[in-house]
Amino acid sequence: MHTPMPIRPKAHIVAVVSAKGGVGKTTFAAALAKLLEHPQGRVVALDLDPQNSLGAQLGLPPSTPGLSQASHGAEPWNTVCQALPDSPVECLPFGHADAAQLHTLEQHLANEPGWLMQQLATLALTPDDVLIIDLPTGPNTWLAPVLAMADQVVAVTLPDTASYRVLDTLQAWLAPLHQRTPAARCSYLINQVDPTRALNLDMCQVLRQRLGRELLGMVRLDYSLDEAQAFEFDPFAKVPGSPACQDLRAAAHALAVTLAHHRQESSAS
């Protein structure tokens, strides 16, 4: 008997990626989940990164079970989707995975092409909802299936020479987005911009010229974000006027505008 392929989730899907570590990818994904202006539906943050950092940045204990435990135990992902305290946001953490649990995930992805969409279907997402996916750094087994379903991809980078050198590689990974019909929107966020360093600002200018309209925004270097992680407080509640909080809020607003435009196009078609 032929088993039909699962249907793509109806929610608007935003994937957050990076070519190298330490650029603030997960910090941006967590900020986007908190700040996205979306009163009509649910906002669900999904962590596909084995580092299991997204839940902690959203206020969940690191020991919270996640998709790695659910998958290893043949349980649907909706059983480990957590409502955040004092927030309308939900989070599906990766969970602290051992070698056996990681192997189970790899086997599902390698042998069952529709498995990821089957798990996402258990979340019962609607067209009014937003799914934010934090992907692992660099090339990984999650990248292709997520890019195949994402409406928007945000690539986080730094204004330094090391990040610029891997930009071609990053853009090559994301090239399939432009070959889809309709094409997914791809944008870039330049993080940790230090306005006191001339080389930093020069690299920002080079990136601005190269990325053009794909540049979502720039976020200034701000140690209050590090303090927020170390002391486990929400920077948008405690230091909302800090430079990075202002810039992240502007980036989230820009994405919200794009989201609204995409909804209008979808409803008209």
N, C-alpha and C positions, 0 to 999 in steps of 0.2 A: 504493500500500500504506500502510495506516494505521500510524504509528509510535506505540507506547504511550508515555504520559507516564512519565518516570522515577519511581521510588519514593523517598519521603522517606528519608533516612538513618535507620538503626535506632538510632543512638546518642542519648543524651540531649544536647540542644542548648541551650547557654547563650549568649545574645547580650548583649554589653555595648555600651551606647549612651550618648550625651550630646547635649545641645542646643547646647552651646557648647564652644569649645576651652579647653585649659588647666585642666581639672577633674580630671585624673588617670585618665581612662578607660582608656588603654592600660596604665598602671601597675597598675590593678586587674585587668585581664585577665591580665597576666603573673603577678601574685601569685596569682590564682585557679588558674592552670595549675600553679604550683609547689605550692600548699598544699592543693588539693582532696584530701580523704581518699577515695581510690578505688583500693583494692588489686586489685580484680577484673579491670579492663580497662585499655584505653589512654586517655590524656588527650592530645588533639590541640588545639593552639592555632592558629587560623586568622586571619590578618591580611587583612582586606578594606579597610584604610585605606591610601590611596596614600602617606601619610607614611612607611610602612614602618618603624615604630618597634617593633613587638611583638617581632620576632626579635632585635633588638639588646638589648632588655630581658631576653630569655631567654638571652642569651649568644652569639647568632650574629653573625658579621661582617656589617656593613651591605651588603657586596657580594654576599651570598648570593643566588643566583637564586631567584625565587619564582613565584607564580601568574601574574604579568603576563608574564614571559618564556615560561612554559609555554604560556599561552593564545595568545600571539602566534605561537608556533611550532607550534601545533596539537598540543601534547603534553598528555597527561593530568596532572592535578595531583599524583597520587601520585608522579610522578617528581621533584618538588621538595619533598616533605615530608621534613623533616630531623629526625633523632634528636638530641636535645640532649646535649652532653657531660656525663657524670656525672649523668644524670637520666633517669627513665623517660618524661619528657614529650617529645612530638613537636611540631614547629612547621612550619606551612606559611606562609612569609612572603609578603608582597605582592611584594617585590622592587623595586629601583629602576627605575621605569618611565619611559620616554620618551613623547612625544606619540602616536606610532604604536601603542605597546603599550596605552596608555590608551584609544585609539580602538577598538582591537580588543575590549577588554573591554566597552565601551559598546555596541558593535554586537551582541555575543553576548547581552547582557542585554536589549537592545531587541527583537531579532528572534527569539530562541529562548527561549520561556518556561521550558522544562525544562532549560536549559543548566547552571545552577548545580547542580541536583541530579545531573545527569549527571557533573559533575566531582567532586562529593562522593562519588558512588558508587565512584569509582576508589580511594578511601581504604579501602574494604572495612570500614567501621565496623560493630560489632555492638551488640546491646542492652546489653552490659556496658561500652561505651566512652562517653566524654564528649567532645563537641566544643565548644570555647569559641571564639566568634567575636567579634573586635574590629572593630566597624563604624566607618565614617567619622563624624565629627561632623556633626550636623545632618541635614536631609533629603538623601537620596542615592539613587542607583539600586539599591543593594543592599538598602535598608531593607525594602521590601515583600516580596521573596522570602524574606528571612531571617525576618521576623516571621511569615510564613506557615508556617514549619517549626519555629520555636523552641519549646522546652518552657518555658524561663524566660528572662526579659529583666531585666537589671539596668541601671538608668539611674543614672549617676553625676552628682552635682550638688554645688554649693558652698553654704555658708551665707551668701550675700550677696544683695543686692537685685537685681543683674543676673540671677543664676540664678533667683531667685524670679519675676521678671517673665516669663521664658520657660517657666515650669513648665506653664502652661496649654497652650502650644504643644507641649511635649514629651508631655504626657498625650494630646493630640489625635493625635499621631503613633502613639502606642501603643494607641489605642482599639481597633483591629482585633483585638488580642489577646483582648479580653473577648468578642468576637463569635464566636470560634471554638468548636467543639465537639470535644473538651473545651477549655475556655479555658486559655490559657497563663498561667503565673504571672508577674506583674510586680512587681518590688521596686526600691527606691531606696537608694542609698548616698550619704550626705553626707560629703564628703571635705574635708580640710584645715581641720578644726575647730580654732580657736585659743581655748583656754580662758582666755586672758588678756584677750580683747577682749569687752566686754559686748555690743556689737552682734552679734558673731558668735554668741554664746550665745543671744541673743534670736531670731535668725533660725533657729537650730537648733530652738528651742522651737516657733516658728511652723510650720516644716516637719514637725516631729514630730506636731503636732496635725493638720495637713492630710493627711499621708500615712498616719497610723495604722498598721495592721498591715502595710502595704506597705513600711514602713521596714526595710530589712535591717540597717543599722547605721550607725555614725559613725566616721570615721577621723580621729584627731588630726593636726594639722599637725606635721610631723617632717622636718627638713632632712637627716636621715640618708638618706632616700630619694633626695634630689637628689645627695648625695655618692656614693651607690651607682651612680647612672647616670653621673656624671662620671668616677668612678674604676673603673667596670666591676667591681663586686663584688656578690655576692648579699647583700642586707641580712638575709635570714632566716638566713643562715649566720654572718655577721659581727656583726650587732647584733640578734639575735633578740628581745632584751628592750626594744627601742625602742618608743615609744608607737604609732607607725603599724604596726609589725610585729605587735604584740599585737592591735590592732584589725582588721587585715586577716586575721589568723589566725582571729579570732572570726567575721568575716563569711564566710570560706570554710567554717568549720565549720557555720554556719547554713545555707549553701547545700547542704552535704553532707547534712545532715539532711533537707532538702526533697527532695534527689535520692533518698535512700533511701526516703522516703515515696512518691514518685512511682513508683519501681520496684515497691514492694509493691502499689500500686493497679493498675499495668499487668499484673503477673503474676496478679492476682486476677480481672481482667476477661477 
